[in-house]
Amino acid sequence: MKILKKKRSFIVGEKIKIKIFHVADIKLRTNQQVTFLFKKSQFDFTKKNWGFYVTPSINGRLVEQGFKTAIVKNKYKKIYIMSVHKKKLVDFKKYCKDHDQKVIKWLSD
């Protein structure tokens, strides 16, 4: 694994501006994993020789870690996969409303 520290920021959003901080690029070798921590939960990202596991099992380990996963579409018809911590569902719903995004399908239900 190689970590390249970055120090840049940029603004996203139309009605409500959000400043994003790009802090690192991570280059993984095949079968290497990075785990992201959120409260007491974990979210894994794993490099394979064919691409990436971008999430743990949506109806298994993610649920056990307190996350729900949704397919979300914005007003430009861009589609995203988002994992939301169950304690942050109210914040997520507000985010979607504020940014003209709609949950197409909850995958973990």
Contact map, one row per residue, 1 for C-alpha under 8 A:
1110000000000000000000000111100100000000000000000000000000000000000000000000000000000000000000000000000000000
1111000000000000000000000111000000000000000000000000000000000000000000000000000000000000000000000000000000000
1111100000000000000000011110000000000000000000000000000000000000000000000000000000000000000000000000000000000
0111110000000000000000011100000000000000000000000000000000000000000000000000000000000000000000000000000000000
0011111000000000000000111000000000000000000000000000000000000000000000000000000000000000000000000000000000000
0001111100000000000001111000000000000000000000000000000000000000000000000000000000000000000000000000000000000
0000111110000000000011110000000000000000000000000000000000000000000000000000000000000000000000000000000000000
0000011111000000000011100000000000000000000000000000000000000000000000000000000000000000000000000000000000000
0000001111100000001111000000000000000000000000000000000000000000000000000000000000000000000000000000000000000
0000000111110000001110000000000000000000000000000000000000000000000000000000000000000000000000000000000000000
0000000011111000111100000000000000000000000000000000000000000000000000000000000000000000000000000000000000000
0000000001111100111100000000000000000000000000000000000000000000000000000000000000000000000000000000000000000
0000000000111111110000000000000000000000000000000000000000000000000000000000000000000000000000000010000000000
0000000000011111100000000000000000000000000000000000000000000000000000000000000000000000000000000010000000000
0000000000001111100000000000000000000000000000000000000000000000000000000000000000000000000000000110000000000
0000000000001111110000000000000000000000000000000000000000000000000000000000000000000000000000000110000000000
0000000000111111111000000000000000000000000000000000000000000000000000000000000000000000000000000000000000000
0000000000111001111100000000000000000000000000000000000000000000000000000000000000000000000000000000000000000
0000000011110000111110000000000000000000000000000000000000000000000000000000000000000000000000000000000000000
0000000011110000011111000000000000000000000000000000000000000000000000000000000000000000000000000000000000000
0000001111000000001111100000000000000000000000000000000000000000000000000000000000000000000000000000000000000
0000011110000000000111110000000000000000000000000000000000000000000000000000000000000000000000000000000000000
0000111100000000000011111000000000000000000000000000000000000000000000000000000000000000000000000000000000000
0011111000000000000001111100000000000000000000000000000000000000000000000000000000000000000000000000000000000
0011110000000000000000111110000000000000000000000000000000000000000000000000000000000000000000000000000000000
1111000000000000000000011111000000000000000000000000000000000000000000000000000000000000000000000000000000000
1110000000000000000000001111100000000000000000000000000000000000000000000000000000000000000000000000000000000
1100000000000000000000000111110110000000000000100000000000000000000000000000000000000000000000000000000000000
1000000000000000000000000011111100000000000000110000000000000000000000000000000000000000000000000000000000000
0000000000000000000000000001111100000000000000111000000000000000000000000000000000000000000000000000000000000
0000000000000000000000000000111110000000000001111000000000000000000000000000000000000000000000000000000000000
1000000000000000000000000001111111000000000001110000000000000000000000000000000000000000000000000000000000000
0000000000000000000000000001001111100000000111100000000000000000000000000000000000000000000000000000000000000
0000000000000000000000000000000111110000000111000000000000000000000000000000000000000000000000000000000000000
0000000000000000000000000000000011111000011110000000000000000000000000000000000000000000000000000000000000000
0000000000000000000000000000000001111100011110000000000000000000000000000000000000000000000000000000000000000
0000000000000000000000000000000000111111111000000000000000000000000000000000000000000000000000000000000000000
0000000000000000000000000000000000011111111000000000000000000000000000000000000000000000000000000000000000000
0000000000000000000000000000000000001111100000000000000000000000000000000000000000000000000000000000000000000
0000000000000000000000000000000000001111110000000000000000000000000000000000000000000000000000000000000000000
0000000000000000000000000000000000001111111000000000000000000000110000000000000000000000000000000000000000000
0000000000000000000000000000000000111101111100000000000000000000100000000000000000000000000000000000000000000
0000000000000000000000000000000000111100111110000000001100000100100000000000000000000000000000000000000000000
0000000000000000000000000000000011110000011111000000011100000000000000000000000000000000000000000000000000000
0000000000000000000000000000000011110000001111100001111100000000000000000000000000000000000000000000000000000
0000000000000000000000000000001111000000000111110001111000000000000000000000000000000000000000000000000000000
0000000000000000000000000001111110000000000011111011100000000000000000000000000000000000000000000000000000000
0000000000000000000000000000111100000000000001111111100000000000000000000000000000000000000000000000000000000
0000000000000000000000000000011000000000000000111110000000000000000000000000000000000000000000000000000000000
0000000000000000000000000000000000000000000000011111000000000000000000000000000000000000000000000000000000000
0000000000000000000000000000000000000000000000111111100000000000000000000000000000000000000000000000000000000
0000000000000000000000000000000000000000000011110111110000000000000000000000000000000000000000000000000000000
0000000000000000000000000000000000000000000011110011111100000000000000000000000000000000000000000000000000000
0000000000000000000000000000000000000000000111000001111100000000000000000000000000000000000000000000000000000
0000000000000000000000000000000000000000001111000000111111000100000000000000000000000000000000000000000000000
0000000000000000000000000000000000000000001110000000111111011100000000000000000000000000000000000000000000000
0000000000000000000000000000000000000000000000000000001111111100000000000000000000000000000000000000000000000
0000000000000000000000000000000000000000000000000000001111111110000110000000000000000000000000000000000000110
0000000000000000000000000000000000000000000000000000000011111110000000000000000000000000000000000000000000111
0000000000000000000000000000000000000000000000000000000111111111000000000000000000000000000000000000000000000
0000000000000000000000000000000000000000000000000000000111111111100000000000000000000000000000000000000000000
0000000000000000000000000000000000000000001000000000001111111111111100000000000000000000000000000000000000000
0000000000000000000000000000000000000000000000000000000001111111111100000000000000000000000000000000000000010
0000000000000000000000000000000000000000000000000000000000011111111000000000000000000000000000000000000000000
0000000000000000000000000000000000000000111000000000000000001111111000000000000000000000000000000000000000000
0000000000000000000000000000000000000000100000000000000000000111111100000000000000001110000000000000000000000
0000000000000000000000000000000000000000000000000000000000000111111110000000000000111100000000000000000000000
0000000000000000000000000000000000000000000000000000000001000110011111000000000000111100000000000000000001111
0000000000000000000000000000000000000000000000000000000001000000001111100000000011110000000000000000000001110
0000000000000000000000000000000000000000000000000000000000000000000111110000000011110000000000000000001111110
0000000000000000000000000000000000000000000000000000000000000000000011111000001111000000000000000000001111100
0000000000000000000000000000000000000000000000000000000000000000000001111100001111000000000000000000111110000
0000000000000000000000000000000000000000000000000000000000000000000000111111111100000000000000000000111100000
0000000000000000000000000000000000000000000000000000000000000000000000011111111000000000000000000011110000000
0000000000000000000000000000000000000000000000000000000000000000000000001111110000000000000000000001100000000
0000000000000000000000000000000000000000000000000000000000000000000000001111110000000000000000000000000000000
0000000000000000000000000000000000000000000000000000000000000000000000001111111000000000000000000000000000000
0000000000000000000000000000000000000000000000000000000000000000000000001111111100000000000000000000000000000
0000000000000000000000000000000000000000000000000000000000000000000000111100111110000000000000000000000000000
0000000000000000000000000000000000000000000000000000000000000000000000111000011111000000000000000000000000000
0000000000000000000000000000000000000000000000000000000000000000000011110000001111100000000000000000000000000
0000000000000000000000000000000000000000000000000000000000000000000011110000000111110000000000000000000000000
0000000000000000000000000000000000000000000000000000000000000000001111000000000011111000000000000000000000000
0000000000000000000000000000000000000000000000000000000000000000001111000000000001111101100100000000000000000
0000000000000000000000000000000000000000000000000000000000000000011100000000000000111111100000000000000000000
0000000000000000000000000000000000000000000000000000000000000000011100000000000000011111100000000000000000000
0000000000000000000000000000000000000000000000000000000000000000010000000000000000001111110000000000000000000
0000000000000000000000000000000000000000000000000000000000000000000000000000000000011111111100000000000000000
0000000000000000000000000000000000000000000000000000000000000000000000000000000000011111111110000000000000000
0000000000000000000000000000000000000000000000000000000000000000000000000000000000000011111111000000000000000
0000000000000000000000000000000000000000000000000000000000000000000000000000000000000001111111100000000000000
0000000000000000000000000000000000000000000000000000000000000000000000000000000000010001111111110000000000000
0000000000000000000000000000000000000000000000000000000000000000000000000000000000000000111111111000000000000
0000000000000000000000000000000000000000000000000000000000000000000000000000000000000000011111111100000000000
0000000000000000000000000000000000000000000000000000000000000000000000000000000000000000001111111110000000000
0000000000000000000000000000000000000000000000000000000000000000000000000000000000000000000111111111110000000
0000000000000000000000000000000000000000000000000000000000000000000000000000000000000000000011111111110000000
0000000000000011000000000000000000000000000000000000000000000000000000000000000000000000000001111111100000000
0000000000001111000000000000000000000000000000000000000000000000000000000100000000000000000000111111100000000
0000000000000000000000000000000000000000000000000000000000000000000000000110000000000000000000011111110000000
0000000000000000000000000000000000000000000000000000000000000000000000011110000000000000000000011111111000000
0000000000000000000000000000000000000000000000000000000000000000000000011100000000000000000000011001111100000
0000000000000000000000000000000000000000000000000000000000000000000001111000000000000000000000000000111111000
0000000000000000000000000000000000000000000000000000000000000000000001111000000000000000000000000000011111000
0000000000000000000000000000000000000000000000000000000000000000000001110000000000000000000000000000001111100
0000000000000000000000000000000000000000000000000000000000000000000111100000000000000000000000000000001111111
0000000000000000000000000000000000000000000000000000000001100000000111100000000000000000000000000000000011111
0000000000000000000000000000000000000000000000000000000001100010000111000000000000000000000000000000000001111
0000000000000000000000000000000000000000000000000000000000100000000100000000000000000000000000000000000001111
